[in-house]
Every structure is written in structure tokens, then in C-alpha cells.
């Protein structure tokens, strides 16, 4: 049995050098390539990045849902002092739903169309509790009521297609929380919802976290969402972490050019803008043919300032401030100058 790393002792979830690669006919897809982070109880970690950066693959890896012949998984995932990557699949299955749970991006495809919403929540509860169906049904109605679904005892008998998008997402949250999990992973929980419903869902997750004391991972490409709920922020690019730290620090003092680009492409309502939004130029790289050196260098406007290091050397995460790390070849002086003179005035 593996021993828990010393750095993990006060963290409920600790991910160490997680790699998730997939063998395909076109080559090896390095979806997650050496990711590490810690998460304490009662705190929310936001994981952000463009589509294809490895966010959802990371969440499914933590849940143990990548155990296929084509998946190559290495590293360690420690949950409450227990290592999951090398644990037996049957044991990890017993933890899903009870110890850790996930809110999927599309509840319409995540929920079975042939069974009522109530029966699916009942099943999720009875897998971990040997109770009569009547007791489980009462628990399901209670959870539907708690997540704000009107007339829960009637909606219990409805099918997923009879719920609106916001109501389906609430039902998915009810199913995820029915066993009071200590880790909740929310993968794009507000995608395709209107802004009013988005705010309601985020408030609901925040309130339930306070009630249950859960550790929460919020996965999204929307920086406005993580600004609302996250305590800490992890920025992913091409399967790697490029910056990590307290959310407030990353919003006010970002240290990586990719984070600058994400912030520059985000609409701001708290200050007057005179220019158009500045999207990150180019497209995310193929995870089969990741660029050499810093994967971001083909899109980075400052790569020429590193003396060729960006093209040849993979940057390591290093501390730029207490509790704040970034993976960038730019010197501290260059980062400070670019941030002060070029980036911050435009945000």
C-alpha cells in the first residue's frame, strides 16, 4: 500500500503527477500530463481553460471513470488518505456517490431517459444504504425539495425530458448530493443555462457546500463563474497546469501570459472599457502533437523574450508569490513590466 505524501496531510484531496493518456489510431493523446494540486475540506477549487485543455478528463480520472484498455493512467490521487489510482475498481466504485460525486455537464444525457427522475435518485441512494424503497423515496423527495424543485412529491414521478434545463440540473445536483458526499465535482454545471438560472445553480452549490462542508471542484471555461464561487484557481493548458493560486490573486495579479489572455477575453462589468475584447490568438494545440517546450509558445506574444527557451524547454511550476505558482520562462522583471505597462491597463 502506498504511503500518503507529507504535503497531503491536511488536504482532503491530493493529486500527484496525474497522467491520463489514450492510445488512438492517430497516436497517443496526452489529455492530462503531470497534474498536481491539493484541496481542503470546505474549499472550492476552480479549474479553468479552453476546450481540450484536459479539465473534464481530470475530473473523470479522479472519479475512476477512465479504466479502459486504451487509457494509460499513472500518478496518485489521494482522497481522505486513501489512494485511488492503484485501488481495486470495485472499491473505487463503492466510493462514487458516497464519498465523492459528480455533477455532469449535460444532465439530459447523464440521466436515463427511460426512468423517472425520482427512481434514479432512489437507486443512487439505495446503492449505499440498505433501506426500503419507501425510505429512499422520502429521501429523494427531500433532496428535490432542498434543491428548489417545486412540488417535489409530484415531480418525483416525472421523466428527465419533462424537466426544463435548469430543473434537470437541479435534479442532477439532488442525485449527486443524496448521499452527502465529501467531494463534489461540478463539470460545467451552468453551461447552456440562462444567466438567471446560472446564478441560482451557483448559489445552490455554494449553500449546499456550507451545509455539508464538502470540498468542491468547479470545472469551467467561464472565468465569471469561478470568480463567483472559487477560493483557489488552477489554469490548465494542453493537459498541464500553467498557473495555480488563490482565486483573488490570479484575478488581480496573474503571472502567466495564458491567464492574461483569458482575462483579456472576459467581459468586465466593474469598469469602463474603451477597447474590444482581446481573444487569445490561435487555437489550442492537438494533444497528440503537443508543441515542444512551452506548449503555449506558438500563441504567446512574448515567447521571443525567452532566448529560445520557450521553444525547447518545458517550463516547471515555480513560486512567484506565497501560495502562487506559474510555469513560464519569462523573467520576473519582464513579467512585471509586461503586466504593469501592457496588460493591467487594458483589463
N, C-alpha and C positions, 0 to 999 in steps of 0.2 A: 504494500500500500504506500502511495506517495505521501510525503510529509508536506503540510501546508507551508508556503513560503512565509518568511518572517514579516515581509511587508504587508501581508494579507491579514494579519491577526485581528485588526479592528474593522475589517471590511466584511460585509455580508456576501458580496460577490467580488471575486478577484479573477480576472482574465490575464493569462500569462502567455505571451508569444503565440497566440492562436493563429493557426494557418488552416485555411479551408480551400483546397484546390480540387478542381474537377477535370477528369480526363474526358476529352471530347474528340471527335474525328478531326477537328481542326487544330488541336493542340491542347496544352494544359492551361486551364483557366484559373488564374490566381485571384480568386474572389476576395479572400482575406489573407494577408501576407505578413503576419507578425504583429498582431494587435494585442496591446496590454492596457488594462485600466482596472481601477477599484471602484466599488460603490458601497456606501454605508447604508444602513437601515434609515428609513425616513428621508432619504435624499433622492433627488431626481437628476439623472444624467441624460442630457440631450446629445444624440448622435446625429450630425448633420453632414450633408454632402450631396453632390449631384446624383442623379440616377446612374446606377452602375458602379458606385463607389464601394459597395460591399456592406452597406448598412443592414439590409434585410438578411443577407447571408449570415452576418454576425449574430443576429437575434435568433435565427433558426439553429445556428450552431450551439448557442448557449442552451437552447431547449432540447438539444439532442435529436433534431429532426433531419440531419444530413447523413444518416447512416445507410448509405447506398454503396453499391460496388464501385461506382465511379468517383465517389468522394474520398479525398485523402485529407484526413484531419489530424493535426498534431498540436502540441501545446497543452495548456492546462486551463480548466475552468473550475474554480473553487466556489461552491455555494454553501455558505454556513459551515465551512471547514471540511466539506466533502468534495472530492474531485470527481468530475462528471465525464470528461473526455474518455478516460480509460475505464469507467464504470460499466457494468453489465447493462445492456439495453433495457432489460426488464426492470432493473432497479430505477433507471432514469425515468422510465415510463410511470413508475409509481410516484415520482416527484412532480411530474407535469400535472397541473391542475391543483395540486395540494400545496406544494412548496413554491412552485413557480408557475406563472400563467402568462398567456399572450393574447393581446387584442390584435387581430389581423387587419390588414389594410382594407379588405373588401369583405364585409360581413355577409353579403349575399352569397358569395362563393364559399365562405368559411362555414356557413351554416347549411345543414342538409335541407334541400327543398321539399323532401317528402315527409318530413316530420314536423310537428308543431314546435314552436319556439319553447313552450313550457316543457315538453317531453325531452328536448335536448338539454335543457338546464337540469332537469331531474336526473338524466343519465350521467351528466358531469358530476353531480353531487353524489349519486349512489356508487360510483366507481370507487370513491374514497371513504364512504360512510355506509355501513351495513344497516340501513334503516328501511322501513316500509315505504312504498311509493307515496302513501298519503303524507308522511312526514317530509319526504323530499319535495313533494308538490307544494306544501306550505312554505318550505324554504325558498323554492323558486319564485313563488308569488311575492314573498317578502323582498327578494332581490330585485324583481321587476319594479316593485313599488319604490325601492330605495334609489334606483337609477332614474326615477322620474317618468315612468311609463304610466299613463292614466288608465284607470280601470284594469289593474294588473290581473285580477282574477278572471276577467273575460279575455284579455289579450293573451293570456297563458295558452289558450286553445287556437290561436291564430298561427298561420304559416309565415315563414320569413317574407314571402312576396307580398303579404298583406300589411307589412310594416313599411313606413317611409324610410329613407336613407338614415335620417337621424335616429329614428326609433330602432332600426336594426342595429346601429352602432351601440345604442344603449343596451339592447338585449345582449349583444356580444360582450359588453362590459359586465353585465349581470352574470353571464355564464363564466367569465374569467374570474370573477371575484366570489363566486358562490362558495368556494372552499377556503376563503380568507388567505390567499397566497401571500407569501412574504416577499416575493419578487414579481413585479408586473412589468411586462414588456409591451409597449404600445407601438405598433408599426404603422406609421402614417394614420393615426386614428381619426384625423379630421379631413382626409383627402376627399374631394368631391362633395363636401358638405358646404352649405352656405355659411357666411361668416357668423350669423346669429347662432346657428346650431354648433358651429365650431367652438364658440365661446362657452356654450352650455356644456359641451363634452369636456373641454379643458377644465372648467370649474368642477365638474363631476369627478374627474380623475383626481384632481387636487384635494377635494373634500374627502373622497374615499381613502386617499393615501393618509391623510391626517387621522382618519378614524381607525385604520388598520395598521398604521406605522410601516407600510410597505416601502421597499426600495423600488424605484420606478426607472425604467429606461424608456425614453421618448425618442423614437426614430422618425426623422422627418427631413424634408428638404426646405422646409419653411422656417426661416430664422425668426419670423414673428411669433410662431408657436413656441419655440424654445425660449425666447425672451420672456414669454408669459409664465412658463412653468419650471424651467430648469434651474437647478442650483449649480451644476457643473456642465461643461460643454466639451465634446470631443468632435473634432473636424476630421472627416475621412476623405481620402483621395486615392483612387486606384488601389483600394484594399489595405491602405495603411493609414495610421494616424499621423496627421501633419501638424496638429496643434491641440492642446488639451489644457484645461484650467477652469477656474471659476467662471461662470457664465458672464457675470458683470464685467470681469476683467477682459474677457475675449470680445465683448461688445465695445468696451471703451478703450482698450489698449491691445488690439490684435497684433500678433507678431509675425504672421506668415502671409506671403502675397496671395495665396489662395483664399484665406479668410478675408483679406482686404477686398478681393473680388466678389465674394459672396455678400459682404456688407454693402458694397457699392451697387449691387444689383437688387437691393431690397428697398422697397418704397418706405419713406420715412414720413410720419405724421407729426413728429415732435419738433420739426424745424423747417424753415422755408428752403425750398430747392430752386435753383436757377438753371440747372442743367438737367439733361435727360439722364435716366438710369444708365449705368455703365456695366453691361453684362460682361462676364468672363469670356474673353475671346477664345475661339476654337471649340473643340469638342472633347469630352472625356476620352481617355485612351482605351484601346482594346485591352482587356485583361489577359488576352492570350499573348499579345506583343506589347508589354509594358515598356515605355521608353527607358533607356539606360540612365543611370544616375538618378537625379531627382525626377520622378515621373511627371511633375508639373512643369518641367523646364521648357517644353515646346510651347506652352501657353503663357509662360511667365515673362512679363516685360522687363524684368530685372536680372534675368539669367546671365546676361553679358557682364554683369558686375562681379561675378564669382571666379573669374580667371579660369574658366573651363571646368570647374568642379561640378557644376550642375549637370553637365553632360556625361560625366564619368563616375562620380561618386554618389552613392545613396546616402542622403543626409540622415544622421542619427538624431533622435529626440534629445534636446539638451535644455536645461532650465534657463529661462530668460527672466524669470522673476519667481519668488517663492510660490510653489504650487502651480506654476505655469510653465509648460514645456512646448517647444516648437522644433520642427525638423526643417531647417533652412540653412543654405550655405552663405547667405548674406551676412556680412559682418554686423556687429551691434551698431556701429556708427552709421553704416548705410541704412539699416532698418530704421533707426531713429530719424535720420534725415528724410528718408522717403515718406515715413509716416507723418512727420511734422509738416513737411513742405508740400507734399503731393496728395496724400490720401485723406488725412483727417479733415482738411478744409473742404473737401468735396462730399464728405458723408453727412 
